[in-house]
Amino acid sequence: MTEHSAPPEHIVEAVLAVWGQSGREHLIPVTGHSMLPLLREGDQVLVAHGASEIRRGDVVVFRLADGTLAAHRVLRLRRDQAGLTLLTKGDNVAHLDPAVRGEQIIGRVLGIRREGRSMALDTMLWRSVGRLMAVSTLAWLKLYQPGLNLKHSLLGPHPHPVTTLLRRGVRVLTSTFFKYVQLLFGRWR
């Protein structure tokens, strides 16, 4: 029996440094489900290294505190004297990521390769859809916390079937919306 393990961190760092210096775009494999339905396990994302052209709604690849890489949507970004800071979240998860600093960013996702086909995300249409997703996610999060506080005051802090049903409904609605957007506007080649 063989075990699959991630390469040592110093090797990953060296590869990312060479990629970043090359000025070229690179394919990075996707694992996990945090960006469903846009990204699936087994997809590859085409990444333009660097943080210069990142905007709200873009999907970016960045390094987490444990050294692993994540590809999540930018909900908000701030550039100041301390540098670039991003607020990010996976489309298929309920929680926000910790703040992402500029030095953690690998680059912006330009496209997806799936089963021999590819789809560009670096188009005006997809950037507009991404921005809409970011803005609507921020709006939902503004409503979520007061709703959670109300639920705690009325029903207590423990899980309740009504809130579980509502949470699942929002996830299904978001996922369905994004699937239809992909079907209508996704140009797989």
Secondary structure, DSSP 8 states (H G I E B T S, - for coil): --------HHHHHHHHHHHHHHT-EEEEE--SSTTTTTS-TT-EEEEEESSTT--TT-EEEEE-TTS-EEEEEEEEEEEETTEEEEEEE-TT-SS----EEGGGEEEEEEEEEETTEEEE--SHHHHHHHHHHHHHHHHHHHHHHHHHHHHHHHH-SS--HHHHHHHHHHHHHHHHHHHHHHHHH----
